[in-house]
Amino acid sequence: MTTSTVTLSMARRFNASDKAVYEAWTNPELMKKWLLTTEDTNQVAKNSLRMDGSWEIVDRREGTDYRAIGEYLELKPPYKLMFSFKMPQFNDLEDRITVWISMVQNSCEMAFVQEITVPHEEGWTEEDIKRAGTEFSEESRKGWNLMFENLKQLVETE
């Protein structure tokens, strides 16, 4: 399968510590409250927090399970984490996500980068590839915006 990569970059500031934000990304009890899911629809949130360790979230919406999985590629608490991300029910393609966390004055800044793998259909033109990349990026941005609002509520009230 032919693919291309499009990069989605986002940033957020939280009234929380870098440790609280890092823990929200890596502690399954906190992950299940915001990452891909809400606590109400979450079925599974687990991980093995080490290099090459795996993570998994299963969210049930309207009777359908949505499963996200990946492996940790880099862990530097509380400043950086990098992991693979894929949803096997849609395809076998894998994205890479990097999160940088830093304290700026009394708040925490989070920089988020997702390298999205975009599948191509046979016969696509450069214009088709560009359009698909834009669509994948915008759909991911919408989803992460919702999740980051939940993350904000979680870390600012903890």
C-alpha positions as CSV (number, residue, x, y, z in Angstrom):
1,M,0.0,0.0,0.0
2,T,1.3,3.4,-0.9
3,T,1.1,6.0,1.9
4,S,2.3,9.5,2.7
5,T,2.7,11.4,6.0
6,V,1.1,14.6,7.1
7,T,2.1,16.3,10.3
8,L,-0.4,17.7,12.8
9,S,1.0,20.1,15.4
10,M,-1.0,21.5,18.3
11,A,-0.2,23.3,21.6
12,R,-2.1,23.8,24.8
13,R,-1.4,25.6,28.1
14,F,-2.7,24.2,31.4
15,N,-2.9,25.6,34.9
16,A,-1.3,22.4,36.2
17,S,2.2,21.0,36.8
18,D,4.2,19.2,34.2
19,K,4.0,16.1,36.3
20,A,0.2,16.2,36.4
21,V,0.0,16.4,32.6
22,Y,2.6,13.7,32.0
23,E,0.8,11.4,34.5
24,A,-2.5,12.0,32.6
25,W,-0.8,10.7,29.5
26,T,0.7,7.6,31.2
27,N,-1.5,6.5,34.2
28,P,-4.3,4.2,32.9
29,E,-6.7,5.4,35.6
30,L,-6.3,9.0,34.3
31,M,-6.0,8.0,30.6
32,K,-9.4,6.4,30.7
33,K,-10.9,9.8,31.7
34,W,-9.9,11.6,28.6
35,L,-7.7,9.8,26.0
36,L,-9.9,8.7,23.1
37,T,-12.7,8.2,25.5
38,T,-14.6,9.3,28.5
39,E,-14.9,7.3,31.7
40,D,-18.5,6.5,30.9
41,T,-17.7,4.7,27.6
42,N,-14.3,3.3,28.5
43,Q,-14.0,-0.5,28.5
44,V,-10.2,-0.9,28.8
45,A,-7.3,1.4,29.6
46,K,-4.0,-0.3,30.3
47,N,-0.3,0.1,29.6
48,S,3.1,-1.2,30.3
49,L,5.0,2.1,30.9
50,R,8.5,1.3,29.7
51,M,10.5,1.6,26.5
52,D,8.8,-0.7,23.9
53,G,6.0,-1.3,26.4
54,S,2.5,-1.3,25.0
55,W,-0.7,0.7,25.7
56,E,-4.3,0.1,24.9
57,I,-7.7,1.9,25.1
58,V,-11.0,0.4,24.1
59,D,-14.0,2.8,24.0
60,R,-17.6,1.5,23.4
61,R,-19.9,3.9,21.6
62,E,-23.3,2.9,20.4
63,G,-22.5,-0.8,20.7
64,T,-19.2,-0.6,18.7
65,D,-15.8,-1.0,20.3
66,Y,-13.1,1.4,19.1
67,R,-9.6,0.1,20.0
68,A,-6.5,2.2,20.0
69,I,-3.1,0.6,20.6
70,G,0.6,1.4,20.4
71,E,4.0,1.1,21.9
72,Y,6.1,3.6,23.8
73,L,9.1,4.7,21.8
74,E,10.5,7.3,24.2
75,L,9.8,8.2,27.8
76,K,11.4,11.1,29.6
77,P,9.2,12.0,32.6
78,P,7.8,14.5,33.0
79,Y,9.0,16.3,29.8
80,K,8.5,14.0,26.8
81,L,6.8,10.9,25.5
82,M,6.7,9.4,22.1
83,F,4.5,6.5,21.1
84,S,3.0,4.7,18.1
85,F,-0.8,5.0,17.6
86,K,-3.0,2.8,15.5
87,M,-6.6,1.7,15.4
88,P,-6.6,-1.9,13.9
89,Q,-10.3,-1.9,13.1
90,F,-9.7,0.7,10.5
91,N,-6.3,-0.3,9.0
92,D,-2.8,-1.6,9.9
93,L,-1.2,1.9,9.5
94,E,0.6,3.4,12.4
95,D,1.0,7.0,13.4
96,R,3.7,8.5,15.6
97,I,2.8,10.9,18.4
98,T,5.3,13.1,20.3
99,V,4.3,15.1,23.4
100,W,6.6,17.7,24.9
101,I,5.7,19.1,28.3
102,S,7.3,22.1,30.0
103,M,6.7,24.5,32.8
104,V,6.4,28.2,31.7
105,Q,6.0,30.4,34.8
106,N,3.2,28.9,36.8
107,S,1.6,26.9,34.0
108,C,2.3,23.9,31.8
109,E,2.8,24.1,28.1
110,M,2.2,20.9,26.0
111,A,3.3,20.6,22.4
112,F,1.7,17.8,20.5
113,V,2.8,16.4,17.1
114,Q,1.1,13.6,15.3
115,E,2.8,12.1,12.2
116,I,-0.3,10.8,10.4
117,T,0.1,8.0,7.9
118,V,-2.3,8.5,5.0
119,P,-3.2,5.6,2.8
120,H,-3.5,6.2,-0.9
121,E,-5.9,4.7,-3.3
122,E,-4.7,3.4,-6.7
123,G,-4.6,6.1,-9.4
124,W,-4.5,9.0,-7.0
125,T,-3.1,12.3,-8.3
126,E,-0.9,14.7,-6.2
127,E,-4.1,16.7,-5.7
128,D,-5.9,13.6,-4.3
129,I,-3.0,12.9,-2.0
130,K,-2.9,16.5,-0.7
131,R,-6.7,16.5,-0.2
132,A,-6.6,13.2,1.8
133,G,-3.8,14.5,3.9
134,T,-5.8,17.7,4.7
135,E,-8.9,15.6,5.6
136,F,-7.0,13.2,7.8
137,S,-5.2,16.1,9.6
138,E,-8.5,18.1,10.1
139,E,-10.4,15.0,11.4
140,S,-7.5,14.3,13.8
141,R,-7.4,17.9,15.0
142,K,-11.2,17.8,15.8
143,G,-10.8,14.7,17.8
144,W,-7.7,15.9,19.7
145,N,-9.4,19.3,20.4
146,L,-12.2,17.5,22.2
147,M,-9.8,15.2,24.1
148,F,-7.5,18.2,25.1
149,E,-10.6,19.9,26.6
150,N,-11.2,16.8,28.7
151,L,-7.5,16.7,29.6
152,K,-7.6,20.4,30.7
153,Q,-10.6,19.7,33.0
154,L,-8.8,16.7,34.4
155,V,-5.4,18.2,35.2
156,E,-6.8,21.6,36.3
157,T,-9.1,20.0,38.9
158,E,-6.8,17.3,40.2
